[in-house]
Amino acid sequence: MSDRAVEFVEMWVASHVTAATDPAGAKPLALQCMEEAGKEGIPLAEIDDVFDDLAMFIVGEIEEAKQR
């Protein structure tokens, strides 16, 4: 498991996802996250190793934000 991929995605999601985020936008957000990770030197393969479905992870984070 790539700790840097986990840390990057968790930090990125925390700064881009709120309770007001539309779950239908999860896929574009996932693509944006992966693009920005690549710019930081984190390859897509590392993210894929940690997150089976990044968009679904983001949907879960949106739902969790709504429950807070």
N, C-alpha and C positions, 0 to 999 in steps of 0.2 A: 504494500500500500504506500502511496506517495503522500507523505505528510504535507509536503508543500502544495500539492493539488487540493487536499482537503482544506488546508488553511486558506488558500486563495479563494476557493469556491465559497466557503463559509463567510469570509470577509466580504466578498463581492456581493453575495446574496443579501447579507445584512445591510449593505449600503444601497441596494437597488430594489428591494422587495419590502412592501409595506402592506398593511391591512387593506389599503385601497387598490392594490395591484390586482388587475383582472387576470384570473387564472388562464383565460384564453390566450394571454400574451406570454405564457411560460416558454413556449418553443422559441420565439424570437429572443427572449431574455437568455435562454440557454445558449443560443448561437452567439449572442453578444458576449456572454461570459467566456465561452470557449475562445472566441477571437481575442479577447483581452488577455486571457491566460497565455495564449500563444505569444503575444507581444511581451509578456513577462518571462518567456522562456520555458513555459510549462506546456509540453506537447499534449495534443488531444488524447493520445494513448494513455497518458497518466490519469487524465480526468476520467476516461472510459473505464480504467481499471478500478477506480474508486466508486464511481457513480454509474450504475447500470443504465439509468435513464435520467439525465440531468434535468430535463423538462419536468418530469414527474417529481423529482426532488424539489424543484422550485414550486410546483403546485402545492406540495406538502408544507413548504415554508410559508406560502401565502395563507393557507388554511390555518396554520399555527399562529400567524400574525393576527388573523381575524379573531381568534379565540382569546387573545390577550386582552 
